[in-house]
């Protein structure tokens, strides 16, 4: 049977669930406009003797495929792998996840990834994808989610978009809810305008790197001596923003950096439950530390 559109080679995701019979698969193909007729597809599968060979999995089909080609493709097993990366992961964590799921060496991915732009999401990735193709998939999603009009908002905070992305990466690690992220973004901007060091623990964790004993890229407990580490990412000893993002922020953190909440707060701490406590002065901040952390 002829293809729906011989000129349309755009890949279309198609899923076959375990237990789906030929009639269900045919109906689903028809609903996605991948075949002209569910009945005709059913007949083609029967004629080819493939009714017991169709396999569950995720496929990339094209409307340029005829029914015979689609039927044969659906006998080849899963063509793609679902991969989920989380907000706040640094590129090494993203590379480790992709390497585990797709068996691509982390070193190859780390050659082409760009911190801050590996948008955290759930992706359906071709199993034969190259490191470059995977990075393009992530960055294309970033460019789709973070629109040009959003990027232009950075200037409202006297920042370039790249600076806003750096801020967003800090906010992602420092903030835990959609409510506190814009406030924390505003506090960090208040410190920057006052020419204070940002003193963000997340940047210090980034500077310290992988912790072999804890088996994490983010040191769980920081000590006073950690604040002396020599790194451009140490915002305890360097004023202003670090030179690049420290992780890959999600959309909530990016929006918080672009649309921060304007307050008079200059300080914040998280208590043991994760709740944030804000302060306008050092005296108030000291009281919060005594009350919630000691």
WOBEL-V635583 format. One record per residue. N is the residue number from 1. RES is the residue in one small letter. OMEGA is omega as a letter, one per 40 degrees, with the letter a starting at -180 (none if undefined). Layout:
BEGIN
n=N res=RES omega=OMEGA
n=N res=RES omega=OMEGA
END
This chain:
BEGIN
n=1 res=x omega=a
n=2 res=x omega=i
n=3 res=x omega=i
n=4 res=x omega=i
n=5 res=x omega=a
n=6 res=x omega=a
n=7 res=x omega=a
n=8 res=x omega=a
n=9 res=x omega=i
n=10 res=x omega=i
n=11 res=x omega=i
n=12 res=x omega=i
n=13 res=x omega=i
n=14 res=x omega=a
n=15 res=x omega=i
n=16 res=x omega=a
n=17 res=x omega=i
n=18 res=x omega=a
n=19 res=x omega=i
n=20 res=x omega=i
n=21 res=x omega=a
n=22 res=x omega=a
n=23 res=x omega=i
n=24 res=x omega=i
n=25 res=x omega=i
n=26 res=x omega=i
n=27 res=x omega=i
n=28 res=x omega=i
n=29 res=x omega=a
n=30 res=x omega=a
n=31 res=x omega=i
n=32 res=x omega=i
n=33 res=x omega=i
n=34 res=x omega=i
n=35 res=x omega=a
n=36 res=x omega=a
n=37 res=x omega=i
n=38 res=x omega=a
n=39 res=x omega=a
n=40 res=x omega=i
n=41 res=x omega=i
n=42 res=x omega=a
n=43 res=x omega=i
n=44 res=x omega=i
n=45 res=x omega=i
n=46 res=x omega=a
n=47 res=x omega=a
n=48 res=x omega=a
n=49 res=x omega=a
n=50 res=x omega=a
n=51 res=x omega=i
n=52 res=x omega=a
n=53 res=x omega=a
n=54 res=x omega=a
n=55 res=x omega=i
n=56 res=x omega=i
n=57 res=x omega=i
n=58 res=x omega=a
n=59 res=x omega=i
n=60 res=x omega=a
n=61 res=x omega=i
n=62 res=x omega=i
n=63 res=x omega=i
n=64 res=x omega=i
n=65 res=x omega=i
n=66 res=x omega=a
n=67 res=x omega=i
n=68 res=x omega=a
n=69 res=x omega=i
n=70 res=x omega=a
n=71 res=x omega=a
n=72 res=x omega=i
n=73 res=x omega=a
n=74 res=x omega=i
n=75 res=x omega=a
n=76 res=x omega=i
n=77 res=x omega=a
n=78 res=x omega=i
n=79 res=x omega=a
n=80 res=x omega=i
n=81 res=x omega=i
n=82 res=x omega=i
n=83 res=x omega=i
n=84 res=x omega=i
n=85 res=x omega=a
n=86 res=x omega=i
n=87 res=x omega=i
n=88 res=x omega=i
n=89 res=x omega=i
n=90 res=x omega=a
n=91 res=x omega=i
n=92 res=x omega=i
n=93 res=x omega=i
n=94 res=x omega=a
n=95 res=x omega=i
n=96 res=x omega=i
n=97 res=x omega=a
n=98 res=x omega=i
n=99 res=x omega=a
n=100 res=x omega=a
n=101 res=x omega=a
n=102 res=x omega=i
n=103 res=x omega=i
n=104 res=x omega=a
n=105 res=x omega=i
n=106 res=x omega=a
n=107 res=x omega=i
n=108 res=x omega=i
n=109 res=x omega=a
n=110 res=x omega=i
n=111 res=x omega=a
n=112 res=x omega=a
n=113 res=x omega=i
n=114 res=x omega=a
n=115 res=x omega=i
n=116 res=x omega=a
n=117 res=x omega=i
n=118 res=x omega=a
n=119 res=x omega=a
n=120 res=x omega=a
n=121 res=x omega=i
n=122 res=x omega=a
n=123 res=x omega=i
n=124 res=x omega=a
n=125 res=x omega=i
n=126 res=x omega=a
n=127 res=x omega=a
n=128 res=x omega=a
n=129 res=x omega=i
n=130 res=x omega=i
n=131 res=x omega=i
n=132 res=x omega=i
n=133 res=x omega=i
n=134 res=x omega=i
n=135 res=x omega=i
n=136 res=x omega=i
n=137 res=x omega=i
n=138 res=x omega=a
n=139 res=x omega=i
n=140 res=x omega=i
n=141 res=x omega=i
n=142 res=x omega=a
n=143 res=x omega=i
n=144 res=x omega=a
n=145 res=x omega=a
n=146 res=x omega=a
n=147 res=x omega=i
n=148 res=x omega=i
n=149 res=x omega=i
n=150 res=x omega=a
n=151 res=x omega=a
n=152 res=x omega=a
n=153 res=x omega=a
n=154 res=x omega=a
n=155 res=x omega=i
n=156 res=x omega=i
n=157 res=x omega=a
n=158 res=x omega=i
n=159 res=x omega=i
n=160 res=x omega=i
n=161 res=x omega=i
n=162 res=x omega=i
n=163 res=x omega=i
n=164 res=x omega=i
n=165 res=x omega=i
n=166 res=x omega=i
n=167 res=x omega=a
n=168 res=x omega=a
n=169 res=x omega=i
n=170 res=x omega=a
n=171 res=x omega=i
n=172 res=x omega=a
n=173 res=x omega=a
n=174 res=x omega=a
n=175 res=x omega=a
n=176 res=x omega=a
n=177 res=x omega=i
n=178 res=x omega=a
n=179 res=x omega=a
n=180 res=x omega=a
n=181 res=x omega=i
n=182 res=x omega=i
n=183 res=x omega=i
n=184 res=x omega=i
n=185 res=x omega=i
n=186 res=x omega=i
n=187 res=x omega=i
n=188 res=x omega=i
n=189 res=x omega=i
n=190 res=x omega=i
n=191 res=x omega=a
n=192 res=x omega=i
n=193 res=x omega=i
n=194 res=x omega=a
n=195 res=x omega=i
n=196 res=x omega=i
n=197 res=x omega=a
n=198 res=x omega=i
n=199 res=x omega=i
n=200 res=x omega=a
n=201 res=x omega=a
n=202 res=x omega=i
n=203 res=x omega=i
n=204 res=x omega=i
n=205 res=x omega=i
n=206 res=x omega=a
n=207 res=x omega=a
n=208 res=x omega=i
n=209 res=x omega=a
n=210 res=x omega=i
n=211 res=x omega=a
n=212 res=x omega=a
n=213 res=x omega=a
n=214 res=x omega=a
n=215 res=x omega=i
n=216 res=x omega=i
n=217 res=x omega=a
n=218 res=x omega=a
n=219 res=x omega=a
n=220 res=x omega=a
n=221 res=x omega=a
n=222 res=x omega=i
n=223 res=x omega=a
n=224 res=x omega=a
n=225 res=x omega=i
n=226 res=x omega=a
n=227 res=x omega=i
n=228 res=x omega=a
n=229 res=x omega=a
n=230 res=x omega=a
n=231 res=x omega=i
n=232 res=x omega=i
n=233 res=x omega=i
n=234 res=x omega=a
n=235 res=x omega=i
n=236 res=x omega=a
n=237 res=x omega=i
n=238 res=x omega=i
n=239 res=x omega=i
n=240 res=x omega=a
n=241 res=x omega=i
n=242 res=x omega=a
n=243 res=x omega=a
n=244 res=x omega=i
n=245 res=x omega=i
n=246 res=x omega=i
n=247 res=x omega=i
n=248 res=x omega=a
n=249 res=x omega=i
n=250 res=x omega=a
n=251 res=x omega=a
n=252 res=x omega=i
n=253 res=x omega=i
n=254 res=x omega=i
n=255 res=x omega=i
n=256 res=x omega=i
n=257 res=x omega=i
n=258 res=x omega=a
n=259 res=x omega=a
n=260 res=x omega=i
n=261 res=x omega=a
n=262 res=x omega=i
n=263 res=x omega=i
n=264 res=x omega=a
n=265 res=x omega=i
n=266 res=x omega=a
n=267 res=x omega=i
n=268 res=x omega=i
n=269 res=x omega=i
n=270 res=x omega=i
n=271 res=x omega=a
n=272 res=x omega=i
n=273 res=x omega=a
n=274 res=x omega=i
n=275 res=x omega=a
n=276 res=x omega=i
n=277 res=x omega=a
n=278 res=x omega=i
n=279 res=x omega=i
n=280 res=x omega=a
n=281 res=x omega=i
n=282 res=x omega=i
n=283 res=x omega=i
n=284 res=x omega=i
n=285 res=x omega=i
n=286 res=x omega=i
n=287 res=x omega=i
n=288 res=x omega=i
n=289 res=x omega=a
n=290 res=x omega=a
n=291 res=x omega=a
n=292 res=x omega=a
n=293 res=x omega=a
n=294 res=x omega=none
END
